């Protein structure tokens, strides 16, 4: 008899760390954080120019309060970013980026929050890990060997994202012969390279909106089961992105949370281990309801 396919809501995922982390359990491989179904990575932009909430969390107090709210709502990881990577954005010096993220990371680490830092710079990653970050989220996909070394030396897992080009120019004329083969092939090859260099575990992110047209983004979403069937957890982040405007006519990024939920629920049903979202509480609630619908015979708690 052919075994029934595993339900997305019951699939276990894990990240391995070489050091003690909030919510982690000691194992032979290191400290492991495990979860079932699709988790939420809450977005915390501490930049003045983020595409959807720029300037709201530039003060340490506002950023910490927002992170606490997302954690208390059920977000597994808080992803702190000190440099905008929206299309057309200009890079900032490492010192500026660190001045933005370091106080927030230190405060949240002291409260036992599981933390990711969203950075492209190895020097920022190294300082962020010393300040209390646990995972590095690199939109350049750890193409920089120094970033690989930083993660390996700290025994910190990394999120490998695919991006064609750089934030300033990535949306001018993205082109692929076969977007699914090229993006997913890059992620698999890069995962092997990074793990062989000593990074303990990885998340894979197809990088929707990063050097992709709407057609490219939809092709990657439709092909998601091929990526999520692999051995590494997959992160999908479409929160408030322009794809939602293209599909539903929502020009203001701050108004795109309903579309974000629709796309992220689709990703969860097709095996995504986590979704990266601004509206963390709404996503946690929606995913819990979706998981209940996916579980036959469930009896509501109340």
C-alpha positions in Angstrom: 0.0 0.0 0.0 1.3 3.4 -0.9 1.8 5.6 2.2 -0.4 8.7 2.4 1.5 11.9 1.8 2.4 13.8 5.0 0.1 16.7 5.7 1.7 20.1 5.7 0.2 20.9 9.1 1.9 17.8 10.7 5.3 18.0 9.1 8.1 18.7 11.5 10.9 21.2 10.7 14.1 22.1 12.6 17.0 24.4 12.7 20.3 23.4 14.3 22.5 25.9 16.2 25.9 25.4 17.7 24.9 27.3 20.9 22.1 27.6 23.3 19.0 29.3 21.9 15.6 30.3 23.2 13.2 27.3 22.8 16.0 25.0 21.7 16.7 21.5 23.0 20.1 19.9 23.3 20.9 17.1 20.8 23.9 15.3 19.5 24.0 17.7 16.5 23.7 20.8 18.7 20.8 22.9 19.9 17.7 22.3 17.9 14.6 24.4 17.5 11.7 22.3 16.1 8.2 23.2 15.1 5.3 21.6 13.3 3.5 23.0 10.3 4.2 26.6 9.2 5.8 29.1 11.6 5.8 32.9 11.4 9.0 35.0 11.1 8.0 38.5 12.2 9.5 41.4 10.2 11.0 44.2 12.3 12.5 46.9 10.2 14.4 49.4 12.2 15.1 51.6 9.1 13.7 55.0 8.2 13.0 53.9 4.6 11.4 50.5 4.7 8.9 50.1 1.8 5.8 49.6 4.0 6.5 50.7 7.6 9.6 52.9 7.3 10.3 55.0 10.4 7.7 53.3 12.7 10.4 51.3 14.7 13.5 53.4 14.5 13.5 54.0 18.2 14.8 51.2 20.5 11.6 51.4 22.6 9.2 51.1 19.6 11.2 48.3 18.1 11.3 46.3 21.3 7.6 46.8 21.9 6.7 45.6 18.4 9.0 42.6 18.7 7.4 41.6 22.0 3.9 41.9 20.5 4.9 39.6 17.6 6.5 37.1 20.0 3.5 37.1 22.3 1.2 36.6 19.3 3.1 33.4 18.5 5.8 34.4 16.0 8.7 31.9 16.2 11.5 34.2 15.1 11.8 38.0 14.9 13.8 39.1 11.9 15.6 42.5 12.6 16.7 44.5 9.6 18.8 47.7 9.6 19.1 48.3 5.9 16.3 48.5 3.4 16.4 46.1 0.5 13.3 47.4 -1.3 13.7 47.8 -5.1 15.8 50.9 -5.8 17.2 51.2 -2.3 20.7 52.6 -1.7 23.1 50.7 0.6 24.1 52.2 4.0 27.4 51.9 5.7 27.9 49.0 8.1 28.4 51.4 11.1 24.9 52.9 10.4 23.3 49.5 10.0 24.9 48.3 13.3 23.9 51.4 15.2 20.3 50.6 14.2 20.2 46.9 15.0 22.6 46.3 17.8 20.6 48.0 20.7 17.5 46.2 19.6 19.2 42.8 19.4 20.8 43.2 22.8 17.5 44.1 24.4 15.5 41.3 22.8 18.2 38.7 23.4 18.0 39.6 27.1 14.3 38.7 27.0 14.9 35.3 25.4 13.6 36.1 21.9 14.7 33.9 19.0 16.4 36.4 16.7 17.4 36.6 13.0 19.3 39.6 11.5 18.6 40.6 7.9 21.9 41.7 6.5 24.1 41.4 3.5 27.3 42.4 5.2 29.6 39.9 6.9 30.9 42.5 9.4 27.3 43.3 10.4 26.5 39.6 10.7 29.5 39.0 13.0 28.6 41.9 15.3 24.9 41.0 15.3 25.7 37.5 16.4 27.8 38.9 19.2 24.9 41.2 20.2 22.5 38.2 20.5 21.3 37.3 17.1 20.9 33.5 16.5 20.4 33.3 12.7 21.6 35.2 9.7 19.2 36.1 6.9 21.2 37.1 3.8 19.3 38.2 0.7 22.5 37.7 -1.3 22.3 34.0 -0.5 25.7 33.7 1.2 27.5 34.2 -2.1 30.2 36.1 -0.1 32.7 33.5 1.3 33.3 35.8 4.3 29.6 35.6 5.2 29.9 31.8 5.1 32.9 31.9 7.3 31.1 34.2 9.9 28.2 31.8 10.1 30.4 28.7 10.3 32.7 30.2 12.9 29.7 31.1 15.1 27.9 27.8 14.4 24.9 29.9 13.4 22.3 28.7 10.8 21.6 30.9 7.8 18.7 31.7 5.5 19.9 31.4 1.9 17.8 33.7 -0.4 17.9 33.9 -4.1 18.3 37.4 -5.6 19.1 38.3 -9.2 21.2 41.5 -9.2 21.2 43.9 -6.2 18.4 45.8 -4.5 19.1 49.1 -6.3 18.7 47.6 -9.8 17.1 44.1 -9.4 13.7 45.0 -10.8 14.8 46.8 -13.9 14.8 43.9 -16.3 14.9 40.5 -14.6 15.4 37.6 -17.0 15.6 33.8 -16.7 15.6 31.0 -19.3 13.8 28.8 -16.7 13.1 30.6 -13.4 12.2 27.5 -11.5 15.2 25.5 -12.5 17.6 28.4 -12.0 16.3 29.6 -8.7 15.8 26.2 -7.1 19.0 24.9 -8.5 20.9 27.8 -7.0 19.3 27.2 -3.6 20.2 23.5 -3.6 23.8 24.1 -4.7 24.3 26.9 -2.2 22.9 24.8 0.6 25.4 22.0 -0.1 28.3 24.5 -0.3 27.3 26.3 2.9 26.7 23.1 4.9 30.0 21.6 3.8 31.7 24.8 5.0 30.5 24.2 8.6 27.2 26.1 8.8 25.0 23.9 10.9 21.7 24.2 9.1 19.9 26.4 6.5 16.6 27.9 5.5 15.9 28.3 1.8 14.1 31.3 0.4 13.2 31.6 -3.3 13.4 35.4 -2.9 10.0 36.4 -4.4 10.2 40.0 -5.6 14.0 40.1 -5.6 14.9 40.3 -9.3 11.7 38.6 -10.5 8.7 39.7 -12.5 5.1 38.9 -11.4 5.2 35.9 -13.8 8.5 34.7 -12.3 7.0 35.0 -8.8 3.9 33.0 -9.7 5.9 30.3 -11.4 8.0 29.9 -8.3 4.9 29.7 -6.1 3.3 27.1 -8.3 6.5 25.0 -8.2 6.9 25.3 -4.5 6.2 21.6 -3.7 9.3 20.7 -5.6 11.4 22.9 -3.2 9.6 22.0 0.0 9.9 18.3 -0.7 13.7 18.6 -0.1 15.6 18.2 3.2 15.8 21.8 4.2 13.0 24.0 5.6 11.7 26.7 3.2 10.9 30.3 4.0 8.5 32.3 1.9 8.2 36.0 2.2 5.6 37.9 0.1 4.4 40.2 2.8 3.0 43.5 1.4 5.0 43.1 -1.8 4.1 44.6 -5.2 2.9 41.2 -6.5 -0.2 41.8 -4.4 -0.8 45.1 -6.2 -0.4 43.4 -9.6 -2.9 40.6 -8.6 -5.4 42.7 -6.7 -4.9 46.3 -7.4 -3.6 47.5 -4.0 -1.2 50.4 -4.6 -0.4 51.1 -0.9 1.9 48.6 0.7 0.4 49.0 4.1 -3.0 47.9 2.7 -1.7 44.5 1.4 -2.1 42.3 4.5 -5.1 40.4 3.2 -3.2 39.5 0.0 -0.1 38.6 2.0 -2.3 36.2 4.1 -3.7 34.6 0.9 -0.2 34.0 -0.6 1.3 32.8 2.6 -1.5 30.3 3.3 -1.0 29.0 -0.2 2.7 28.6 0.6 1.9 26.8 3.9 -0.4 24.4 2.2 2.4 23.6 -0.3 5.0 22.8 2.4 6.6 26.1 3.4 8.1 25.7 6.9 7.8 29.5 7.7 6.5 32.7 6.2 8.0 36.1 6.8 5.3 38.6 7.6 4.8 42.2 8.9 1.3 41.4 10.3 2.6 38.6 12.5 -0.4 38.2 14.8 -2.9 37.9 11.8 -0.6 35.3 10.2 -0.3 33.2 13.4 -4.1 33.2 13.7 -4.8 32.4 10.1 -2.2 29.6 10.0 -3.7 28.0 13.2 -7.1 28.0 11.6 -5.8 26.6 8.3 -3.9 23.9 10.2 -7.0 22.9 12.1 -8.9 22.6 8.8 -6.1 20.3 7.5 -6.3 18.0 10.5 -9.3 15.5 10.3 -11.3 14.9 13.4 -9.8 17.9 15.3 -11.9 18.9 18.4 -11.8 22.7 19.0 -10.3 23.5 22.4 -13.3 25.9 23.1 
